[in-house]
């Protein structure tokens, strides 16, 4: 059947304010996260009603940070080890899967259902084993999966839940009699600002959480392993940069702030 109208996958709506901000952000030659990034992280967290937001280079990077963070020794008994299993769907975006494999974890693939194109929820509990430690699923094209049921499964089996919300910014779910936005119900939510998505930075992404320890871990992973309150491009604010010693073996986290 011939299509009557072509709907483009992406477009742009820019005005003089966008151009002014673009020039403004360039003139100070601050070539890392700065005042505009800080404002965005704060306002994005407020929009989603979450405690923490970190911007990333892409939604793919956000997924990598989310899954990598689960390997941190700071999580103690909930830390993921190589060979542990993470449940996801077989028909999904590659970078949801790549981060699992890159960290040495094992993806456990489930089918999607026709119509919603989200995971077949009833298959999840059947796939849980003694090695299952987390679930990562995308809200397909903005259509949220049955997160109330999946969150309940995670609580019963002590599993981490990562919401890949790259296609679902602004989607809402009536969770426990409260309307909550995609990315805010699980332990971690990831977002993409690729041009074809709801808002764009040209490229870019974000990761959000209400868990302050996860936020600390993900910030350290994002910023080359540093664990300090000093913002990028600045140092000495914490006053502890040269006051600590670290053993040469093992992964050591320094607590500055």
ChimeraX attribute file (.defattr): number of C-alpha atoms within 10 A of each C-alpha:
attribute: neighborCount
match mode: 1-to-1
recipient: residues
	/A:1	3
	/A:2	4
	/A:3	6
	/A:4	6
	/A:5	6
	/A:6	6
	/A:7	8
	/A:8	7
	/A:9	8
	/A:10	10
	/A:11	10
	/A:12	9
	/A:13	5
	/A:14	8
	/A:15	8
	/A:16	8
	/A:17	9
	/A:18	11
	/A:19	11
	/A:20	11
	/A:21	12
	/A:22	11
	/A:23	11
	/A:24	12
	/A:25	16
	/A:26	11
	/A:27	9
	/A:28	8
	/A:29	8
	/A:30	11
	/A:31	10
	/A:32	10
	/A:33	12
	/A:34	13
	/A:35	10
	/A:36	11
	/A:37	14
	/A:38	15
	/A:39	10
	/A:40	14
	/A:41	18
	/A:42	15
	/A:43	13
	/A:44	18
	/A:45	20
	/A:46	13
	/A:47	11
	/A:48	18
	/A:49	15
	/A:50	18
	/A:51	15
	/A:52	21
	/A:53	24
	/A:54	22
	/A:55	25
	/A:56	22
	/A:57	16
	/A:58	22
	/A:59	26
	/A:60	25
	/A:61	23
	/A:62	31
	/A:63	32
	/A:64	23
	/A:65	22
	/A:66	29
	/A:67	26
	/A:68	20
	/A:69	25
	/A:70	21
	/A:71	19
	/A:72	19
	/A:73	16
	/A:74	15
	/A:75	14
	/A:76	9
	/A:77	7
	/A:78	16
	/A:79	14
	/A:80	26
	/A:81	16
	/A:82	12
	/A:83	14
	/A:84	19
	/A:85	23
	/A:86	26
	/A:87	24
	/A:88	23
	/A:89	23
	/A:90	15
	/A:91	13
	/A:92	17
	/A:93	14
	/A:94	10
	/A:95	15
	/A:96	23
	/A:97	25
	/A:98	14
	/A:99	21
	/A:100	25
	/A:101	15
	/A:102	12
	/A:103	19
	/A:104	16
	/A:105	22
	/A:106	18
	/A:107	24
	/A:108	18
	/A:109	17
	/A:110	18
	/A:111	16
	/A:112	19
	/A:113	11
	/A:114	9
	/A:115	6
	/A:116	14
	/A:117	18
	/A:118	23
	/A:119	25
	/A:120	16
	/A:121	18
	/A:122	10
	/A:123	12
	/A:124	21
	/A:125	14
	/A:126	8
	/A:127	14
	/A:128	20
	/A:129	11
	/A:130	8
	/A:131	13
	/A:132	22
	/A:133	23
	/A:134	23
	/A:135	25
	/A:136	23
	/A:137	23
	/A:138	27
	/A:139	24
	/A:140	20
	/A:141	16
	/A:142	16
	/A:143	18
	/A:144	23
	/A:145	21
	/A:146	15
	/A:147	20
	/A:148	14
	/A:149	13
	/A:150	19
	/A:151	18
	/A:152	12
	/A:153	18
	/A:154	19
	/A:155	11
	/A:156	10
	/A:157	15
	/A:158	13
	/A:159	20
	/A:160	21
	/A:161	24
	/A:162	23
	/A:163	28
	/A:164	28
	/A:165	30
	/A:166	28
	/A:167	24
	/A:168	24
	/A:169	21
	/A:170	14
	/A:171	17
	/A:172	17
	/A:173	18
	/A:174	11
	/A:175	15
	/A:176	8
	/A:177	7
	/A:178	9
	/A:179	11
	/A:180	17
	/A:181	21
	/A:182	29
	/A:183	29
	/A:184	22
	/A:185	20
	/A:186	22
	/A:187	18
	/A:188	26
	/A:189	26
	/A:190	34
	/A:191	29
	/A:192	31
	/A:193	23
	/A:194	20
	/A:195	16
	/A:196	16
	/A:197	18
	/A:198	15
	/A:199	14
	/A:200	14
	/A:201	13
	/A:202	11
	/A:203	14
	/A:204	20
	/A:205	24
	/A:206	26
	/A:207	30
	/A:208	30
	/A:209	26
	/A:210	19
	/A:211	13
	/A:212	11
	/A:213	13
	/A:214	21
	/A:215	21
	/A:216	18
	/A:217	25
	/A:218	26
	/A:219	23
	/A:220	17
	/A:221	18
	/A:222	19
	/A:223	13
	/A:224	8
	/A:225	15
	/A:226	17
	/A:227	18
	/A:228	22
	/A:229	16
	/A:230	16
	/A:231	14
	/A:232	12
	/A:233	10
	/A:234	8
	/A:235	13
	/A:236	12
	/A:237	13
	/A:238	11
	/A:239	11
	/A:240	14
	/A:241	13
	/A:242	7
	/A:243	7
	/A:244	9
	/A:245	7
	/A:246	10
	/A:247	7
	/A:248	7
	/A:249	6
	/A:250	7
	/A:251	11
	/A:252	11
	/A:253	16
	/A:254	15
	/A:255	11
	/A:256	16
	/A:257	11
